[in-house]
Every structure is written in structure tokens, then in C-alpha cells.
Amino acid sequence: MPAPYSKDLRQRVVDAYKAKLGSQRQLAERFQVSLSFVQRLIRGHQKTGEVERQASWRWSVSVARRSRSVS
């Protein structure tokens, strides 16, 4: 599994988006990341105001299941 993108890169992408320096597709090309990464990052930032890496849904569900079966 590849390493997660740095907080610095995430912040630069969000700042460029806020400054309207291009479309999401153009920003993906500019920062050499996937379009889906930019889309998820912007959506998460709009929802939470943060650029931190969000826990994946699958991880959250598997942890919740494991903790229920242990109890």
C-alpha cells in the first residue's frame, strides 16, 4: 500500500482550489495526484474544515465489528 500524501501537499491542493487556480482535474494534473484524491480532499475539507487524512469507511466498519464481537 502506498504511503498517504503529506499534510503539506493536501494543504497546497486545498489552497489552490480556494484560490480558483484551476478545476479539480487541472489541480490533479498540476500536483500529480488522482482526480478522485482531489475530489475526496475537497469534499472532506468542505465538510470538516480539515485537510487531515480521513479514516476509511471500511476501516471504521471493521473496527466497529471487531469491538462488538469482543464485548
Secondary structure in CASP SS format (residue, H / E / C, confidence):
PFRMAT SS
TARGET T0000
AUTHOR 0000-0000-0000
METHOD secondary structure of the structure
MODEL  1
M C 1.00
P C 1.00
A C 1.00
P C 1.00
Y C 1.00
S C 1.00
K H 1.00
D H 1.00
L H 1.00
R H 1.00
Q H 1.00
R H 1.00
V H 1.00
V H 1.00
D H 1.00
A H 1.00
Y H 1.00
K H 1.00
A C 1.00
K C 1.00
L C 1.00
G C 1.00
S C 1.00
Q H 1.00
R H 1.00
Q H 1.00
L H 1.00
A H 1.00
E H 1.00
R H 1.00
F H 1.00
Q C 1.00
V C 1.00
S C 1.00
L H 1.00
S H 1.00
F H 1.00
V H 1.00
Q H 1.00
R H 1.00
L H 1.00
I H 1.00
R H 1.00
G H 1.00
H H 1.00
Q H 1.00
K H 1.00
T H 1.00
G C 1.00
E C 1.00
V C 1.00
E C 1.00
R C 1.00
Q C 1.00
A C 1.00
S C 1.00
W H 1.00
R H 1.00
W H 1.00
S H 1.00
V H 1.00
S H 1.00
V H 1.00
A H 1.00
R H 1.00
R H 1.00
S H 1.00
R H 1.00
S H 1.00
V H 1.00
S C 1.00
END
